[in-house]
C-alpha cells in the first residue's frame, strides 16, 4: 500500500491528480481508520499500464525518447529549450523514422528530482523506450551521467549523445565541475 504522495511519485503525477482520480473513480483507494488514503501496488501498476498505453501508439512497440533541459526560465524564454527539442526531434525522425516521446525540464542539472526526468526513467523501466537522445551529457545531469547511463542500459535503453565535447584534461574537468557547483549554489 502506498500513501498518496508515494503513489504520485511512482506514477509521475502530482498529489492533486491522485485526489482528482479518486473523486472521479478512476483509481481505487482504500481508507485507513484515521481517514488516510492508501493505494494498493496492483492499482499503481494498473494506472501505470494505462498511462503508458496513452503515451505510445502501440503497447508492444518500443519508441525513441528525447530529453532536453535548460537551467533557467530565461533560457527557456530565449528559445534554448525549443532549439534542443527541435534538433532532437529531427534526429529521431531521421534515425528511426518515427516521432519521439518528448521529455523536458527547466531546472538545475544537479537536481535529480526533475519531473520530466522521473517520467522518462519510469517509462524506461517499463520497457517502453529503446533509445534516449540528448544533445550534450550535461543536459541529462551535471554529475553521475555514467551511473544514469548504466541504469538506462539495465532497462534496455541506449543513451545517444549527439554532440560530444573534446575530452578535457583532468584539470579542465575539475575547473568545469567547480564552476558548475559555484554557479548552482550562487543561485
C-alpha positions in Angstrom: 0.0 0.0 0.0 1.3 3.4 -0.9 0.4 6.8 0.5 -0.9 9.4 -1.9 2.5 11.1 -2.2 4.3 7.8 -2.8 1.8 6.7 -5.5 2.1 10.2 -7.1 5.9 9.9 -7.2 5.7 6.4 -8.8 3.1 7.5 -11.4 4.9 10.7 -12.2 1.9 12.9 -11.3 1.2 15.4 -8.6 -0.8 14.6 -5.4 -3.7 16.7 -6.6 -4.0 14.4 -9.6 -4.3 11.4 -7.4 -7.1 13.1 -5.4 -8.9 14.1 -8.6 -8.7 10.5 -9.9 -10.0 9.2 -6.5 -13.0 11.6 -6.7 -13.7 10.6 -10.3 -13.5 6.9 -9.5 -10.5 6.4 -11.9 -8.4 4.9 -9.1 -9.3 2.5 -6.3 -8.2 3.9 -3.0 -8.6 2.4 0.5 -9.1 4.5 3.6 -7.3 3.8 6.9 -9.1 4.0 10.2 -7.7 7.5 10.5 -9.2 8.5 7.1 -5.9 8.5 5.2 -5.9 7.4 1.6 -3.8 4.3 0.6 -3.3 2.9 -2.9 -2.5 -0.7 -3.4 0.5 -1.7 -5.5 -1.7 -3.5 -8.0 -3.7 -0.3 -8.6 -0.5 1.7 -9.1 0.7 -0.9 -11.7 -2.8 -0.8 -13.4 -2.6 3.0 -13.7 1.0 2.9 -15.0 -0.1 0.5 -17.7 -3.0 2.8 -18.7 -0.7 5.9 -18.7 1.9 4.1 -20.9 -0.7 2.9 -23.4 -1.9 6.5 -23.8 1.6 7.7 -24.4 2.6 5.3 -27.2 1.0 4.3 -30.5 1.2 0.5 -29.9 1.6 -1.1 -26.5 4.3 -3.6 -27.6 6.3 -1.2 -29.8 9.3 0.5 -28.2 9.9 4.1 -29.1 12.7 6.6 -29.2 12.7 9.3 -26.5 14.3 12.7 -26.4 15.2 14.7 -23.3 16.1 18.4 -23.2 16.9 20.6 -20.2 17.7 24.2 -19.5 18.7 25.7 -16.2 16.5 28.8 -16.1 13.2 30.2 -17.3 15.2 32.9 -19.0 17.0 30.3 -21.2 13.6 28.8 -22.0 12.2 32.2 -22.9 15.2 32.8 -25.2 14.3 29.6 -27.1 17.2 27.3 -25.9 14.8 24.5 -24.8 12.8 24.7 -28.1 16.1 24.6 -30.1 17.2 21.5 -28.3 13.8 19.8 -28.8 13.7 20.7 -32.5 17.3 19.3 -33.0 16.5 16.1 -31.1 13.1 15.6 -32.9 14.7 15.9 -36.3 17.5 13.5 -35.4 15.0 10.9 -34.0 12.8 11.1 -37.2 16.0 10.8 -39.3 17.4 7.8 -37.5 14.2 5.9 -36.6 11.6 7.3 -38.9 9.2 8.0 -36.1 8.1 10.8 -33.8 9.8 10.7 -30.4 8.4 10.7 -26.9 9.4 14.1 -25.6 10.6 14.9 -22.1 12.0 18.2 -20.9 12.7 20.2 -17.7 13.6 23.6 -16.6 15.9 23.2 -13.6 19.4 22.6 -12.4 21.4 19.7 -13.7 22.4 18.9 -10.1 18.7 18.4 -9.1 17.7 14.8 -9.8 14.1 15.4 -8.8 13.0 16.8 -12.1 9.5 15.8 -13.3 10.4 15.1 -16.9 13.4 13.0 -15.9 11.3 11.0 -13.4 8.7 10.2 -16.1 11.5 9.3 -18.6 13.0 6.8 -16.2 9.6 5.4 -15.3 8.9 4.6 -18.9 12.4 3.3 -19.5 11.9 0.9 -16.6 8.7 -0.3 -18.1 10.4 -1.2 -21.4 8.6 1.4 -23.5 11.8 3.1 -24.7 14.6 1.7 -26.8 16.8 4.8 -27.3 17.2 8.1 -25.5 18.6 11.0 -27.4 20.2 14.1 -25.7 22.2 16.9 -27.2 25.0 17.0 -24.5 25.7 14.9 -21.5 25.2 17.8 -19.1 21.6 18.2 -20.3 20.9 14.9 -18.6 22.9 15.7 -15.4 25.9 17.6 -14.3 27.3 14.7 -12.4 26.8 11.0 -12.4 25.9 10.6 -16.1 27.8 7.3 -16.2 25.5 6.0 -13.5 22.4 7.1 -15.3 23.7 5.6 -18.5 24.2 2.3 -16.7 20.7 2.3 -15.2 19.3 3.1 -18.7 21.3 0.2 -20.1 20.0 -2.1 -17.5 16.5 -1.1 -18.6 17.4 -1.9 -22.2 17.7 1.8 -23.3 20.6 3.0 -25.3 21.8 6.6 -24.4 22.9 8.5 -27.5 24.6 11.9 -27.2 24.5 14.0 -30.3 27.4 16.4 -29.5 30.5 15.3 -27.7 32.9 17.9 -26.4 36.6 17.1 -26.7 37.9 15.1 -23.8 39.1 17.7 -21.2 42.3 17.3 -19.2 41.7 16.3 -15.6 42.5 20.0 -14.6 39.9 21.3 -17.1 37.3 18.8 -15.9 37.9 19.9 -12.3 37.6 23.6 -13.1 34.4 22.9 -15.1 32.9 20.9 -12.2 33.8 23.6 -9.6 32.3 26.3 -11.8 29.1 24.3 -12.1 28.9 23.9 -8.4 29.6 27.6 -7.7 27.0 28.7 -10.3 24.4 26.3 -8.8 25.0 27.4 -5.2 25.2 31.1 -6.1 21.6 30.9 -7.4 
